[in-house]
Amino acid sequence: MMTQSIHGHAVLNHILDLGGSESVTTLRIWAESSHGLDARYHTCSAQQLTYEGLLQFLLERNKIEVSGDRICVIAEHVCSHEHEHSDTSHVARG
């Protein structure tokens, strides 16, 4: 069975939908329940990232920061071209 690759914007958008920060534990639970334990993530410049690999990638590029037990999105560092991707796996909330 082929594992679906989820764009990193799905994770960033989820955090932004929650006000810009989320607990480390709650975000992991959301990612695993939404995308599965074996999910792979991609970004505009990286492929086949594990969940941990995605977080590391985002940290290194100052897209997120960890403060205590919270992961916070640094919105001004997030690119805004996610609509160019055919599947960001982001579900819009109305």
Gaussian input, Z-matrix of N, CA and C with variables (Angstrom, degrees):
# hf/3-21g

backbone

0 1
 N
 C     1     B1
 C     2     B2     1     A1
 N     3     B3     2     A2     1     D1
 C     4     B4     3     A3     2     D2
 C     5     B5     4     A4     3     D3
 N     6     B6     5     A5     4     D4
 C     7     B7     6     A6     5     D5
 C     8     B8     7     A7     6     D6
 N     9     B9     8     A8     7     D7
 C    10    B10     9     A9     8     D8
 C    11    B11    10    A10     9     D9
 N    12    B12    11    A11    10    D10
 C    13    B13    12    A12    11    D11
 C    14    B14    13    A13    12    D12
 N    15    B15    14    A14    13    D13
 C    16    B16    15    A15    14    D14
 C    17    B17    16    A16    15    D15
 N    18    B18    17    A17    16    D16
 C    19    B19    18    A18    17    D17
 C    20    B20    19    A19    18    D18
 N    21    B21    20    A20    19    D19
 C    22    B22    21    A21    20    D20
 C    23    B23    22    A22    21    D21
 N    24    B24    23    A23    22    D22
 C    25    B25    24    A24    23    D23
 C    26    B26    25    A25    24    D24
 N    27    B27    26    A26    25    D25
 C    28    B28    27    A27    26    D26
 C    29    B29    28    A28    27    D27
 N    30    B30    29    A29    28    D28
 C    31    B31    30    A30    29    D29
 C    32    B32    31    A31    30    D30
 N    33    B33    32    A32    31    D31
 C    34    B34    33    A33    32    D32
 C    35    B35    34    A34    33    D33
 N    36    B36    35    A35    34    D34
 C    37    B37    36    A36    35    D35
 C    38    B38    37    A37    36    D36
 N    39    B39    38    A38    37    D37
 C    40    B40    39    A39    38    D38
 C    41    B41    40    A40    39    D39
 N    42    B42    41    A41    40    D40
 C    43    B43    42    A42    41    D41
 C    44    B44    43    A43    42    D42
 N    45    B45    44    A44    43    D43
 C    46    B46    45    A45    44    D44
 C    47    B47    46    A46    45    D45
 N    48    B48    47    A47    46    D46
 C    49    B49    48    A48    47    D47
 C    50    B50    49    A49    48    D48
 N    51    B51    50    A50    49    D49
 C    52    B52    51    A51    50    D50
 C    53    B53    52    A52    51    D51
 N    54    B54    53    A53    52    D52
 C    55    B55    54    A54    53    D53
 C    56    B56    55    A55    54    D54
 N    57    B57    56    A56    55    D55
 C    58    B58    57    A57    56    D56
 C    59    B59    58    A58    57    D57
 N    60    B60    59    A59    58    D58
 C    61    B61    60    A60    59    D59
 C    62    B62    61    A61    60    D60
 N    63    B63    62    A62    61    D61
 C    64    B64    63    A63    62    D62
 C    65    B65    64    A64    63    D63
 N    66    B66    65    A65    64    D64
 C    67    B67    66    A66    65    D65
 C    68    B68    67    A67    66    D66
 N    69    B69    68    A68    67    D67
 C    70    B70    69    A69    68    D68
 C    71    B71    70    A70    69    D69
 N    72    B72    71    A71    70    D70
 C    73    B73    72    A72    71    D71
 C    74    B74    73    A73    72    D72
 N    75    B75    74    A74    73    D73
 C    76    B76    75    A75    74    D74
 C    77    B77    76    A76    75    D75
 N    78    B78    77    A77    76    D76
 C    79    B79    78    A78    77    D77
 C    80    B80    79    A79    78    D78
 N    81    B81    80    A80    79    D79
 C    82    B82    81    A81    80    D80
 C    83    B83    82    A82    81    D81
 N    84    B84    83    A83    82    D82
 C    85    B85    84    A84    83    D83
 C    86    B86    85    A85    84    D84
 N    87    B87    86    A86    85    D85
 C    88    B88    87    A87    86    D86
 C    89    B89    88    A88    87    D87
 N    90    B90    89    A89    88    D88
 C    91    B91    90    A90    89    D89
 C    92    B92    91    A91    90    D90
 N    93    B93    92    A92    91    D91
 C    94    B94    93    A93    92    D92
 C    95    B95    94    A94    93    D93
 N    96    B96    95    A95    94    D94
 C    97    B97    96    A96    95    D95
 C    98    B98    97    A97    96    D96
 N    99    B99    98    A98    97    D97
 C   100   B100    99    A99    98    D98
 C   101   B101   100   A100    99    D99
 N   102   B102   101   A101   100   D100
 C   103   B103   102   A102   101   D101
 C   104   B104   103   A103   102   D102
 N   105   B105   104   A104   103   D103
 C   106   B106   105   A105   104   D104
 C   107   B107   106   A106   105   D105
 N   108   B108   107   A107   106   D106
 C   109   B109   108   A108   107   D107
 C   110   B110   109   A109   108   D108
 N   111   B111   110   A110   109   D109
 C   112   B112   111   A111   110   D110
 C   113   B113   112   A112   111   D111
 N   114   B114   113   A113   112   D112
 C   115   B115   114   A114   113   D113
 C   116   B116   115   A115   114   D114
 N   117   B117   116   A116   115   D115
 C   118   B118   117   A117   116   D116
 C   119   B119   118   A118   117   D117
 N   120   B120   119   A119   118   D118
 C   121   B121   120   A120   119   D119
 C   122   B122   121   A121   120   D120
 N   123   B123   122   A122   121   D121
 C   124   B124   123   A123   122   D122
 C   125   B125   124   A124   123   D123
 N   126   B126   125   A125   124   D124
 C   127   B127   126   A126   125   D125
 C   128   B128   127   A127   126   D126
 N   129   B129   128   A128   127   D127
 C   130   B130   129   A129   128   D128
 C   131   B131   130   A130   129   D129
 N   132   B132   131   A131   130   D130
 C   133   B133   132   A132   131   D131
 C   134   B134   133   A133   132   D132
 N   135   B135   134   A134   133   D133
 C   136   B136   135   A135   134   D134
 C   137   B137   136   A136   135   D135
 N   138   B138   137   A137   136   D136
 C   139   B139   138   A138   137   D137
 C   140   B140   139   A139   138   D138
 N   141   B141   140   A140   139   D139
 C   142   B142   141   A141   140   D140
 C   143   B143   142   A142   141   D141
 N   144   B144   143   A143   142   D142
 C   145   B145   144   A144   143   D143
 C   146   B146   145   A145   144   D144
 N   147   B147   146   A146   145   D145
 C   148   B148   147   A147   146   D146
 C   149   B149   148   A148   147   D147
 N   150   B150   149   A149   148   D148
 C   151   B151   150   A150   149   D149
 C   152   B152   151   A151   150   D150
 N   153   B153   152   A152   151   D151
 C   154   B154   153   A153   152   D152
 C   155   B155   154   A154   153   D153
 N   156   B156   155   A155   154   D154
 C   157   B157   156   A156   155   D155
 C   158   B158   157   A157   156   D156
 N   159   B159   158   A158   157   D157
 C   160   B160   159   A159   158   D158
 C   161   B161   160   A160   159   D159
 N   162   B162   161   A161   160   D160
 C   163   B163   162   A162   161   D161
 C   164   B164   163   A163   162   D162
 N   165   B165   164   A164   163   D163
 C   166   B166   165   A165   164   D164
 C   167   B167   166   A166   165   D165
 N   168   B168   167   A167   166   D166
 C   169   B169   168   A168   167   D167
 C   170   B170   169   A169   168   D168
 N   171   B171   170   A170   169   D169
 C   172   B172   171   A171   170   D170
 C   173   B173   172   A172   171   D171
 N   174   B174   173   A173   172   D172
 C   175   B175   174   A174   173   D173
 C   176   B176   175   A175   174   D174
 N   177   B177   176   A176   175   D175
 C   178   B178   177   A177   176   D176
 C   179   B179   178   A178   177   D177
 N   180   B180   179   A179   178   D178
 C   181   B181   180   A180   179   D179
 C   182   B182   181   A181   180   D180
 N   183   B183   182   A182   181   D181
 C   184   B184   183   A183   182   D182
 C   185   B185   184   A184   183   D183
 N   186   B186   185   A185   184   D184
 C   187   B187   186   A186   185   D185
 C   188   B188   187   A187   186   D186
 N   189   B189   188   A188   187   D187
 C   190   B190   189   A189   188   D188
 C   191   B191   190   A190   189   D189
 N   192   B192   191   A191   190   D190
 C   193   B193   192   A192   191   D191
 C   194   B194   193   A193   192   D192
 N   195   B195   194   A194   193   D193
 C   196   B196   195   A195   194   D194
 C   197   B197   196   A196   195   D195
 N   198   B198   197   A197   196   D196
 C   199   B199   198   A198   197   D197
 C   200   B200   199   A199   198   D198
 N   201   B201   200   A200   199   D199
 C   202   B202   201   A201   200   D200
 C   203   B203   202   A202   201   D201
 N   204   B204   203   A203   202   D202
 C   205   B205   204   A204   203   D203
 C   206   B206   205   A205   204   D204
 N   207   B207   206   A206   205   D205
 C   208   B208   207   A207   206   D206
 C   209   B209   208   A208   207   D207
 N   210   B210   209   A209   208   D208
 C   211   B211   210   A210   209   D209
 C   212   B212   211   A211   210   D210
 N   213   B213   212   A212   211   D211
 C   214   B214   213   A213   212   D212
 C   215   B215   214   A214   213   D213
 N   216   B216   215   A215   214   D214
 C   217   B217   216   A216   215   D215
 C   218   B218   217   A217   216   D216
 N   219   B219   218   A218   217   D217
 C   220   B220   219   A219   218   D218
 C   221   B221   220   A220   219   D219
 N   222   B222   221   A221   220   D220
 C   223   B223   222   A222   221   D221
 C   224   B224   223   A223   222   D222
 N   225   B225   224   A224   223   D223
 C   226   B226   225   A225   224   D224
 C   227   B227   226   A226   225   D225
 N   228   B228   227   A227   226   D226
 C   229   B229   228   A228   227   D227
 C   230   B230   229   A229   228   D228
 N   231   B231   230   A230   229   D229
 C   232   B232   231   A231   230   D230
 C   233   B233   232   A232   231   D231
 N   234   B234   233   A233   232   D232
 C   235   B235   234   A234   233   D233
 C   236   B236   235   A235   234   D234
 N   237   B237   236   A236   235   D235
 C   238   B238   237   A237   236   D236
 C   239   B239   238   A238   237   D237
 N   240   B240   239   A239   238   D238
 C   241   B241   240   A240   239   D239
 C   242   B242   241   A241   240   D240
 N   243   B243   242   A242   241   D241
 C   244   B244   243   A243   242   D242
 C   245   B245   244   A244   243   D243
 N   246   B246   245   A245   244   D244
 C   247   B247   246   A246   245   D245
 C   248   B248   247   A247   246   D246
 N   249   B249   248   A248   247   D247
 C   250   B250   249   A249   248   D248
 C   251   B251   250   A250   249   D249
 N   252   B252   251   A251   250   D250
 C   253   B253   252   A252   251   D251
 C   254   B254   253   A253   252   D252
 N   255   B255   254   A254   253   D253
 C   256   B256   255   A255   254   D254
 C   257   B257   256   A256   255   D255
 N   258   B258   257   A257   256   D256
 C   259   B259   258   A258   257   D257
 C   260   B260   259   A259   258   D258
 N   261   B261   260   A260   259   D259
 C   262   B262   261   A261   260   D260
 C   263   B263   262   A262   261   D261
 N   264   B264   263   A263   262   D262
 C   265   B265   264   A264   263   D263
 C   266   B266   265   A265   264   D264
 N   267   B267   266   A266   265   D265
 C   268   B268   267   A267   266   D266
 C   269   B269   268   A268   267   D267
 N   270   B270   269   A269   268   D268
 C   271   B271   270   A270   269   D269
 C   272   B272   271   A271   270   D270
 N   273   B273   272   A272   271   D271
 C   274   B274   273   A273   272   D272
 C   275   B275   274   A274   273   D273
 N   276   B276   275   A275   274   D274
 C   277   B277   276   A276   275   D275
 C   278   B278   277   A277   276   D276
 N   279   B279   278   A278   277   D277
 C   280   B280   279   A279   278   D278
 C   281   B281   280   A280   279   D279

   B1=1.4498
   B2=1.5305
   B3=1.3092
   B4=1.4556
   B5=1.5311
   B6=1.3153
   B7=1.4516
   B8=1.5245
   B9=1.3337
   B10=1.4542
   B11=1.5230
   B12=1.3201
   B13=1.4558
   B14=1.5239
   B15=1.3244
   B16=1.4527
   B17=1.5224
   B18=1.3136
   B19=1.4667
   B20=1.5228
   B21=1.3172
   B22=1.4589
   B23=1.5180
   B24=1.3345
   B25=1.4637
   B26=1.5243
   B27=1.3282
   B28=1.4612
   B29=1.5240
   B30=1.3198
   B31=1.4679
   B32=1.5219
   B33=1.3182
   B34=1.4604
   B35=1.5257
   B36=1.3386
   B37=1.4618
   B38=1.5230
   B39=1.3175
   B40=1.4633
   B41=1.5297
   B42=1.3164
   B43=1.4673
   B44=1.5287
   B45=1.3186
   B46=1.4636
   B47=1.5269
   B48=1.3269
   B49=1.4672
   B50=1.5213
   B51=1.3199
   B52=1.4645
   B53=1.5234
   B54=1.3060
   B55=1.4526
   B56=1.5150
   B57=1.3181
   B58=1.4605
   B59=1.5105
   B60=1.3477
   B61=1.4636
   B62=1.5212
   B63=1.3239
   B64=1.4657
   B65=1.5188
   B66=1.3223
   B67=1.4604
   B68=1.5243
   B69=1.3157
   B70=1.4546
   B71=1.5298
   B72=1.3167
   B73=1.4645
   B74=1.5221
   B75=1.3242
   B76=1.4619
   B77=1.5220
   B78=1.3360
   B79=1.4669
   B80=1.5208
   B81=1.3264
   B82=1.4714
   B83=1.5294
   B84=1.3326
   B85=1.4644
   B86=1.5267
   B87=1.3394
   B88=1.4656
   B89=1.5254
   B90=1.3257
   B91=1.4659
   B92=1.5245
   B93=1.3256
   B94=1.4681
   B95=1.5245
   B96=1.3349
   B97=1.4652
   B98=1.5230
   B99=1.3282
   B100=1.4698
   B101=1.5195
   B102=1.3276
   B103=1.4611
   B104=1.5247
   B105=1.3218
   B106=1.4544
   B107=1.5201
   B108=1.3163
   B109=1.4676
   B110=1.5202
   B111=1.3246
   B112=1.4656
   B113=1.5220
   B114=1.3183
   B115=1.4652
   B116=1.5219
   B117=1.3057
   B118=1.4503
   B119=1.5182
   B120=1.3182
   B121=1.4520
   B122=1.5180
   B123=1.3163
   B124=1.4636
   B125=1.5228
   B126=1.3190
   B127=1.4523
   B128=1.5190
   B129=1.3026
   B130=1.4625
   B131=1.5280
   B132=1.3386
   B133=1.4740
   B134=1.5252
   B135=1.3370
   B136=1.4709
   B137=1.5250
   B138=1.3242
   B139=1.4612
   B140=1.5212
   B141=1.3117
   B142=1.4658
   B143=1.5291
   B144=1.3292
   B145=1.4592
   B146=1.5202
   B147=1.3120
   B148=1.4565
   B149=1.5270
   B150=1.3162
   B151=1.4631
   B152=1.5280
   B153=1.3333
   B154=1.4660
   B155=1.5216
   B156=1.3283
   B157=1.4574
   B158=1.5217
   B159=1.3343
   B160=1.4593
   B161=1.5209
   B162=1.3339
   B163=1.4621
   B164=1.5275
   B165=1.3134
   B166=1.4665
   B167=1.5276
   B168=1.3136
   B169=1.4661
   B170=1.5287
   B171=1.3383
   B172=1.4610
   B173=1.5286
   B174=1.3296
   B175=1.4683
   B176=1.5325
   B177=1.3296
   B178=1.4669
   B179=1.5198
   B180=1.3268
   B181=1.4656
   B182=1.5343
   B183=1.3234
   B184=1.4696
   B185=1.5290
   B186=1.3279
   B187=1.4664
   B188=1.5277
   B189=1.3479
   B190=1.4532
   B191=1.5218
   B192=1.3310
   B193=1.4536
   B194=1.5219
   B195=1.3107
   B196=1.4542
   B197=1.5150
   B198=1.3259
   B199=1.4571
   B200=1.5223
   B201=1.3316
   B202=1.4658
   B203=1.5090
   B204=1.3221
   B205=1.4673
   B206=1.5259
   B207=1.3371
   B208=1.4628
   B209=1.5202
   B210=1.3279
   B211=1.4605
   B212=1.5141
   B213=1.3203
   B214=1.4642
   B215=1.5235
   B216=1.3287
   B217=1.4572
   B218=1.5243
   B219=1.3186
   B220=1.4575
   B221=1.5277
   B222=1.3282
   B223=1.4669
   B224=1.5265
   B225=1.3378
   B226=1.4619
   B227=1.5261
   B228=1.3326
   B229=1.4640
   B230=1.5237
   B231=1.3209
   B232=1.4604
   B233=1.5183
   B234=1.3279
   B235=1.4575
   B236=1.5263
   B237=1.3140
   B238=1.4586
   B239=1.5195
   B240=1.2979
   B241=1.4651
   B242=1.5172
   B243=1.3372
   B244=1.4617
   B245=1.5136
   B246=1.3280
   B247=1.4558
   B248=1.5211
   B249=1.3178
   B250=1.4623
   B251=1.5235
   B252=1.3251
   B253=1.4608
   B254=1.5133
   B255=1.3097
   B256=1.4554
   B257=1.5149
   B258=1.3441
   B259=1.4553
   B260=1.5086
   B261=1.3090
   B262=1.4443
   B263=1.5169
   B264=1.3203
   B265=1.4619
   B266=1.5279
   B267=1.3234
   B268=1.4436
   B269=1.5200
   B270=1.2970
   B271=1.4518
   B272=1.5152
   B273=1.3221
   B274=1.4636
   B275=1.5204
   B276=1.3145
   B277=1.4596
   B278=1.5103
   B279=1.3379
   B280=1.4561
   B281=1.4914
   A1=109.33
   A2=115.96
   A3=120.96
   A4=109.86
   A5=116.38
   A6=121.67
   A7=109.33
   A8=115.98
   A9=121.02
   A10=109.80
   A11=116.23
   A12=121.24
   A13=108.69
   A14=115.66
   A15=122.20
   A16=108.38
   A17=116.23
   A18=119.14
   A19=108.94
   A20=116.45
   A21=122.12
   A22=113.56
   A23=117.00
   A24=119.93
   A25=111.80
   A26=118.35
   A27=120.20
   A28=110.45
   A29=116.43
   A30=121.53
   A31=110.04
   A32=117.30
   A33=120.83
   A34=111.49
   A35=116.61
   A36=120.28
   A37=111.69
   A38=116.89
   A39=120.21
   A40=110.05
   A41=116.70
   A42=120.39
   A43=109.84
   A44=117.20
   A45=120.51
   A46=111.05
   A47=117.04
   A48=120.74
   A49=111.77
   A50=116.21
   A51=121.63
   A52=111.98
   A53=117.62
   A54=120.91
   A55=114.43
   A56=118.16
   A57=121.18
   A58=115.68
   A59=117.57
   A60=118.49
   A61=109.93
   A62=114.42
   A63=121.83
   A64=107.91
   A65=116.65
   A66=118.52
   A67=109.60
   A68=115.34
   A69=121.60
   A70=110.09
   A71=116.71
   A72=121.77
   A73=111.93
   A74=116.99
   A75=120.69
   A76=111.20
   A77=117.06
   A78=119.91
   A79=110.77
   A80=117.17
   A81=120.09
   A82=110.41
   A83=116.99
   A84=120.77
   A85=110.00
   A86=116.93
   A87=120.61
   A88=110.50
   A89=117.19
   A90=120.90
   A91=111.33
   A92=116.46
   A93=119.85
   A94=111.61
   A95=117.65
   A96=119.34
   A97=111.80
   A98=117.09
   A99=120.70
   A100=113.08
   A101=116.82
   A102=120.41
   A103=114.43
   A104=117.72
   A105=120.92
   A106=112.54
   A107=115.05
   A108=121.05
   A109=112.85
   A110=116.74
   A111=121.20
   A112=113.44
   A113=117.48
   A114=120.92
   A115=111.02
   A116=114.62
   A117=121.97
   A118=107.03
   A119=114.55
   A120=121.55
   A121=109.03
   A122=115.32
   A123=120.58
   A124=108.87
   A125=114.49
   A126=121.95
   A127=106.51
   A128=115.88
   A129=119.96
   A130=111.87
   A131=116.47
   A132=119.06
   A133=114.50
   A134=118.23
   A135=120.24
   A136=109.27
   A137=115.71
   A138=122.59
   A139=110.46
   A140=116.19
   A141=123.34
   A142=113.64
   A143=117.15
   A144=120.81
   A145=110.41
   A146=116.65
   A147=120.30
   A148=107.26
   A149=117.52
   A150=120.89
   A151=109.87
   A152=116.41
   A153=120.28
   A154=111.45
   A155=115.91
   A156=120.68
   A157=111.80
   A158=116.55
   A159=120.12
   A160=110.64
   A161=117.15
   A162=119.77
   A163=111.09
   A164=116.97
   A165=120.68
   A166=110.51
   A167=116.35
   A168=121.89
   A169=110.37
   A170=116.55
   A171=121.05
   A172=111.77
   A173=116.76
   A174=120.72
   A175=111.05
   A176=116.40
   A177=121.30
   A178=112.42
   A179=116.13
   A180=120.49
   A181=112.34
   A182=115.79
   A183=122.15
   A184=113.36
   A185=116.58
   A186=121.25
   A187=110.24
   A188=115.47
   A189=121.87
   A190=108.67
   A191=114.92
   A192=120.43
   A193=107.54
   A194=115.53
   A195=121.23
   A196=107.37
   A197=114.85
   A198=121.31
   A199=107.14
   A200=115.31
   A201=118.78
   A202=109.81
   A203=116.54
   A204=120.20
   A205=111.50
   A206=117.87
   A207=122.24
   A208=110.81
   A209=114.74
   A210=122.07
   A211=106.20
   A212=116.21
   A213=122.19
   A214=109.44
   A215=116.09
   A216=121.34
   A217=108.42
   A218=115.86
   A219=121.81
   A220=105.65
   A221=115.01
   A222=122.32
   A223=113.74
   A224=117.24
   A225=118.65
   A226=113.01
   A227=118.30
   A228=121.63
   A229=113.10
   A230=116.86
   A231=120.73
   A232=108.97
   A233=116.26
   A234=119.26
   A235=109.04
   A236=116.16
   A237=119.93
   A238=112.52
   A239=117.19
   A240=120.02
   A241=112.10
   A242=117.54
   A243=120.02
   A244=112.83
   A245=118.85
   A246=120.55
   A247=112.25
   A248=117.61
   A249=121.00
   A250=111.24
   A251=117.21
   A252=121.27
   A253=109.18
   A254=116.79
   A255=120.47
   A256=112.98
   A257=118.47
   A258=120.09
   A259=109.87
   A260=116.91
   A261=120.43
   A262=110.37
   A263=117.41
   A264=123.95
   A265=111.43
   A266=116.80
   A267=121.54
   A268=107.94
   A269=117.02
   A270=121.37
   A271=107.80
   A272=115.86
   A273=119.79
   A274=109.50
   A275=114.36
   A276=120.08
   A277=107.95
   A278=115.79
   A279=119.03
   A280=113.82
   D1=131.57
   D2=-178.86
   D3=-83.41
   D4=134.82
   D5=179.34
   D6=-85.18
   D7=130.94
   D8=177.99
   D9=-69.86
   D10=141.87
   D11=175.21
   D12=-98.67
   D13=128.48
   D14=-177.35
   D15=-105.96
   D16=133.97
   D17=178.73
   D18=-69.20
   D19=141.17
   D20=179.22
   D21=-56.85
   D22=-23.93
   D23=177.23
   D24=-61.88
   D25=-26.00
   D26=177.56
   D27=-60.90
   D28=-40.91
   D29=179.04
   D30=-71.66
   D31=-47.24
   D32=179.42
   D33=-60.74
   D34=-44.28
   D35=-179.98
   D36=-64.56
   D37=-36.36
   D38=177.57
   D39=-61.56
   D40=-45.80
   D41=179.26
   D42=-63.92
   D43=-42.97
   D44=179.28
   D45=-63.36
   D46=-38.47
   D47=177.35
   D48=-60.38
   D49=-26.78
   D50=-179.27
   D51=-91.91
   D52=8.76
   D53=177.88
   D54=103.56
   D55=3.57
   D56=174.96
   D57=105.12
   D58=-7.50
   D59=176.02
   D60=-147.72
   D61=156.09
   D62=-178.67
   D63=-153.30
   D64=151.58
   D65=177.28
   D66=-69.76
   D67=148.45
   D68=-179.60
   D69=-56.22
   D70=-46.51
   D71=-177.58
   D72=-65.94
   D73=-46.00
   D74=-178.53
   D75=-64.68
   D76=-38.66
   D77=178.35
   D78=-64.53
   D79=-41.80
   D80=178.12
   D81=-61.88
   D82=-44.77
   D83=179.44
   D84=-60.77
   D85=-43.52
   D86=178.50
   D87=-61.26
   D88=-47.35
   D89=-177.94
   D90=-61.92
   D91=-44.22
   D92=-179.31
   D93=-67.71
   D94=-39.96
   D95=-179.26
   D96=-75.30
   D97=-31.19
   D98=-179.77
   D99=-81.46
   D100=-37.00
   D101=-171.04
   D102=-119.64
   D103=-11.90
   D104=179.17
   D105=96.33
   D106=157.64
   D107=-178.12
   D108=-66.00
   D109=-31.21
   D110=-176.05
   D111=-99.31
   D112=13.35
   D113=-177.38
   D114=-58.98
   D115=148.49
   D116=173.48
   D117=-118.63
   D118=147.21
   D119=-176.48
   D120=-120.69
   D121=154.84
   D122=175.08
   D123=-136.84
   D124=161.28
   D125=175.33
   D126=-131.09
   D127=-172.60
   D128=178.86
   D129=-63.86
   D130=-23.80
   D131=-175.09
   D132=-129.81
   D133=7.32
   D134=179.87
   D135=-142.53
   D136=149.14
   D137=-178.25
   D138=-128.42
   D139=161.34
   D140=171.53
   D141=55.46
   D142=39.86
   D143=178.29
   D144=-85.84
   D145=139.29
   D146=169.13
   D147=-74.21
   D148=173.76
   D149=176.09
   D150=-57.47
   D151=-48.37
   D152=179.09
   D153=-61.93
   D154=-39.91
   D155=178.51
   D156=-63.77
   D157=-38.96
   D158=177.35
   D159=-63.12
   D160=-46.92
   D161=179.51
   D162=-60.49
   D163=-41.55
   D164=178.21
   D165=-62.58
   D166=-44.41
   D167=177.91
   D168=-58.20
   D169=-47.06
   D170=-178.70
   D171=-66.90
   D172=-37.34
   D173=176.46
   D174=-63.39
   D175=-46.46
   D176=-177.60
   D177=-63.13
   D178=-26.72
   D179=-178.92
   D180=-101.09
   D181=13.06
   D182=177.28
   D183=57.31
   D184=32.45
   D185=174.87
   D186=-85.32
   D187=-28.51
   D188=176.74
   D189=-135.72
   D190=162.73
   D191=171.17
   D192=-138.88
   D193=153.68
   D194=177.62
   D195=-110.16
   D196=126.99
   D197=178.70
   D198=-129.98
   D199=107.33
   D200=-174.39
   D201=65.00
   D202=-122.01
   D203=178.78
   D204=-103.98
   D205=20.03
   D206=-178.28
   D207=-114.15
   D208=141.17
   D209=170.32
   D210=-105.34
   D211=125.50
   D212=-178.08
   D213=-118.66
   D214=136.56
   D215=175.69
   D216=-83.11
   D217=135.12
   D218=172.87
   D219=-97.06
   D220=88.68
   D221=-167.90
   D222=-55.58
   D223=-37.35
   D224=-177.88
   D225=-68.83
   D226=-12.03
   D227=178.46
   D228=-100.05
   D229=-0.67
   D230=-177.67
   D231=-92.20
   D232=126.22
   D233=178.35
   D234=-67.82
   D235=155.54
   D236=-173.22
   D237=-117.85
   D238=34.53
   D239=-178.48
   D240=-113.09
   D241=29.03
   D242=-178.51
   D243=-61.96
   D244=-21.14
   D245=-179.36
   D246=-71.54
   D247=-10.85
   D248=176.68
   D249=-74.82
   D250=-16.86
   D251=-176.13
   D252=-93.59
   D253=139.32
   D254=-175.35
   D255=-68.80
   D256=-28.09
   D257=-179.85
   D258=-146.75
   D259=105.25
   D260=175.76
   D261=-93.55
   D262=-5.28
   D263=-177.04
   D264=57.76
   D265=25.82
   D266=177.82
   D267=-96.80
   D268=126.98
   D269=178.39
   D270=-99.69
   D271=121.38
   D272=-179.84
   D273=-70.14
   D274=140.46
   D275=177.50
   D276=-107.36
   D277=135.53
   D278=-176.85
   D279=-109.65

